[in-house]
Amino acid sequence: MSMRRSTKSRRAVAAVSLTAALALAVAGCGTDGGGKADDAGSSPSSAPSKPSDGDKGAKQEDTAAGDNVDPNVKLAQVNGRDGLILVVNEVKRDSGGFVTVSGVIKNDGDGIRSGGQWAGSETIIVAKNPNSVAGATLVDKVGKKRYYILRDTDGRCLCTTGLTAIQPGKSVSIFMQFPAPPETTTEVDFTLPTFATASLKISG
């Protein structure tokens, strides 16, 4: 009788051990599956792609402000002081009610040229927009109106700012946004301090 009981108890222990082993195996599979789910769920690693989309949006704003302009198109070229040359590549009327002038300033001289001479003479504008092209203007000769660069409520211009010194043989890209003249106005005179005046045709 003792041997039968011993055999039965061994079988019971074996069955319990087998059941426990199977339970552990199932639990282990569940953990693996959970880990993979966490990895896939933590595909917030793809979340950084959202900010990159936002960056693209910012670039598009910059593009609207004068980036990606064809440098081979020259609407006008005027001379400035000390070997500086201003080339206007685009004058575009936009649906938002403004005109964007885009171009480059080249240093064809033999010395370094400062970027702080084109901000104009308005004290507040110069203070808010150091080393900028905020002093530029458009003149509608037919309508007899002068247009200044657009600015926000804090006095910051919608134009290129923070221009550093231009090395000899180098150039910098610039842009400026003005209120749009009437649709009937297709040509304006453009002036940037220290440069000659240029007549420009508006596109768009």
C-alpha positions as CSV (number, residue, x, y, z in Angstrom):
1,M,0.0,0.0,0.0
2,S,2.8,2.3,0.8
3,M,4.4,1.7,-2.6
4,R,1.1,2.4,-4.4
5,R,0.7,5.6,-2.5
6,S,4.3,6.5,-3.2
7,T,3.8,5.9,-6.9
8,K,0.6,7.9,-7.0
9,S,2.2,10.8,-5.1
10,R,5.1,10.8,-7.6
11,R,2.7,10.9,-10.5
12,A,0.8,13.8,-8.8
13,V,4.0,15.7,-8.3
14,A,5.1,15.1,-11.9
15,A,1.7,16.3,-13.2
16,V,1.9,19.4,-11.0
17,S,5.4,20.1,-12.2
18,L,4.4,19.7,-15.8
19,T,1.5,22.0,-15.3
20,A,3.7,24.6,-13.7
21,A,6.2,24.3,-16.5
22,L,3.5,24.8,-19.1
23,A,2.2,27.8,-17.2
24,L,5.7,29.4,-17.1
25,A,6.2,28.7,-20.8
26,V,2.9,30.4,-21.7
27,A,3.7,33.3,-19.4
28,G,7.1,33.6,-21.2
29,C,5.5,33.8,-24.6
30,G,3.1,36.5,-23.3
31,T,6.1,38.6,-22.2
32,D,7.8,38.3,-25.5
33,G,4.7,39.3,-27.3
34,G,4.2,42.2,-24.9
35,G,7.8,43.3,-25.5
36,K,7.3,43.4,-29.3
37,A,4.0,45.3,-28.8
38,D,5.9,47.9,-26.7
39,D,8.5,48.3,-29.4
40,A,5.9,48.7,-32.1
41,G,3.9,50.9,-29.9
42,S,6.9,52.9,-29.0
43,S,7.1,53.7,-32.7
44,P,7.0,57.2,-31.3
45,S,10.5,56.7,-32.7
46,S,8.6,57.7,-35.8
47,A,7.3,60.7,-33.8
48,P,10.3,62.8,-34.6
49,S,9.2,62.6,-38.2
50,K,6.3,64.9,-37.2
51,P,8.6,67.7,-36.1
52,S,10.5,67.2,-39.3
53,D,7.3,67.8,-41.2
54,G,6.9,71.0,-39.2
55,D,10.5,72.0,-40.2
56,K,9.4,71.5,-43.8
57,G,6.6,73.8,-43.2
58,A,9.0,76.4,-41.9
59,K,11.1,76.0,-45.0
60,Q,8.1,76.6,-47.1
61,E,7.6,79.8,-45.3
62,D,11.2,80.8,-46.0
63,T,10.7,79.8,-49.6
64,A,7.7,82.1,-49.8
65,A,10.1,84.7,-48.4
66,G,12.5,84.4,-51.2
67,D,14.4,81.1,-51.0
68,N,14.6,78.8,-54.1
69,V,14.7,81.8,-56.4
70,D,16.4,81.1,-59.8
71,P,19.8,82.9,-59.5
72,N,20.2,82.8,-63.2
73,V,17.3,85.3,-63.7
74,K,18.5,88.9,-63.4
75,L,15.8,91.5,-63.5
76,A,18.2,94.3,-62.6
77,Q,21.8,94.8,-61.5
78,V,22.9,98.0,-59.8
79,N,26.2,99.2,-58.3
80,G,26.7,100.3,-54.7
81,R,29.7,101.6,-52.8
82,D,33.1,100.0,-52.6
83,G,32.6,97.3,-55.2
84,L,29.2,96.0,-53.9
85,I,26.7,94.9,-56.6
86,L,23.0,94.3,-56.0
87,V,21.3,91.8,-58.4
88,V,17.5,91.4,-58.2
89,N,16.3,87.9,-59.2
90,E,12.6,88.1,-58.6
91,V,9.8,90.6,-57.9
92,K,6.6,88.6,-57.2
93,R,3.1,89.7,-56.3
94,D,1.5,87.2,-53.8
95,S,-2.1,86.5,-53.1
96,G,-1.6,87.7,-49.5
97,G,-1.5,91.3,-50.7
98,F,2.3,91.9,-50.7
99,V,5.2,92.0,-53.1
100,T,8.4,90.0,-52.4
101,V,11.7,91.3,-53.8
102,S,14.5,88.7,-53.8
103,G,18.1,89.0,-54.9
104,V,21.8,88.9,-53.8
105,I,24.4,91.4,-52.8
106,K,27.8,90.6,-54.2
107,N,31.2,91.9,-52.9
108,D,33.3,92.5,-56.0
109,G,35.7,94.7,-54.0
110,D,39.0,93.8,-52.4
111,G,38.0,94.3,-48.8
112,I,35.4,93.1,-46.3
113,R,32.1,95.0,-46.5
114,S,29.8,95.6,-43.5
115,G,26.2,94.3,-43.6
116,G,25.0,97.2,-41.4
117,Q,24.5,99.9,-44.0
118,W,21.1,99.0,-45.5
119,A,18.8,99.2,-42.5
120,G,17.8,102.8,-43.2
121,S,17.7,105.8,-41.0
122,E,14.6,105.2,-38.8
123,T,16.0,104.8,-35.2
124,I,13.4,102.3,-34.1
125,I,13.6,100.2,-37.2
126,V,17.4,100.1,-37.1
127,A,17.3,99.1,-33.4
128,K,14.8,96.3,-34.0
129,N,16.4,95.1,-37.2
130,P,20.2,95.4,-37.0
131,N,22.3,94.5,-40.0
132,S,19.2,94.2,-42.2
133,V,17.8,95.5,-45.5
134,A,14.9,97.2,-43.8
135,G,15.7,100.5,-45.4
136,A,14.6,99.4,-48.9
137,T,11.6,101.1,-50.6
138,L,9.4,100.7,-53.6
139,V,8.0,103.7,-55.5
140,D,4.9,103.5,-57.7
141,K,5.5,106.4,-60.0
142,V,2.1,106.2,-61.6
143,G,0.2,106.1,-58.3
144,K,2.7,108.4,-56.7
145,K,3.1,106.3,-53.6
146,R,6.2,105.1,-51.7
147,Y,6.0,101.7,-50.0
148,Y,8.1,100.7,-47.1
149,I,9.0,97.2,-45.9
150,L,6.3,95.4,-44.0
151,R,6.9,95.0,-40.3
152,D,5.1,93.3,-37.4
153,T,3.7,95.0,-34.3
154,D,7.1,94.7,-32.6
155,G,8.8,96.6,-35.4
156,R,10.5,93.6,-36.9
157,C,10.8,93.8,-40.6
158,L,9.7,91.1,-43.1
159,C,13.1,91.1,-44.6
160,T,16.6,89.6,-44.3
161,T,18.3,90.5,-41.0
162,G,21.5,89.6,-39.2
163,L,23.7,90.2,-42.3
164,T,27.3,89.6,-41.4
165,A,30.3,91.1,-43.1
166,I,30.7,90.1,-46.7
167,Q,34.1,88.7,-47.7
168,P,35.6,89.7,-51.0
169,G,34.3,87.6,-53.9
170,K,31.3,86.4,-51.7
171,S,27.6,87.1,-51.9
172,V,24.6,87.0,-49.6
173,S,21.0,86.3,-50.5
174,I,18.4,88.9,-49.4
175,F,14.6,89.3,-49.5
176,M,12.1,92.1,-48.7
177,Q,8.3,92.1,-48.5
178,F,6.3,95.2,-49.2
179,P,2.6,96.0,-49.3
180,A,1.4,95.3,-52.9
181,P,0.7,98.3,-55.2
182,P,-2.6,98.2,-57.1
183,E,-3.0,95.4,-59.7
184,T,-2.7,98.0,-62.5
185,T,0.8,98.8,-61.3
186,T,3.2,96.5,-63.1
187,E,6.5,98.4,-62.6
188,V,8.1,100.1,-59.6
189,D,11.3,101.8,-58.7
190,F,13.3,99.9,-56.1
191,T,15.9,101.5,-53.8
192,L,18.2,100.1,-51.2
193,P,20.5,102.5,-49.3
194,T,23.9,102.9,-50.9
195,F,22.7,101.4,-54.2
196,A,21.4,103.1,-57.3
197,T,17.7,102.9,-58.0
198,A,16.4,100.1,-60.3
199,S,13.2,99.9,-62.2
200,L,11.6,96.5,-61.7
201,K,8.7,94.7,-63.3
202,I,6.3,92.9,-61.0
203,S,5.3,89.3,-61.8
204,G,2.4,87.2,-60.5
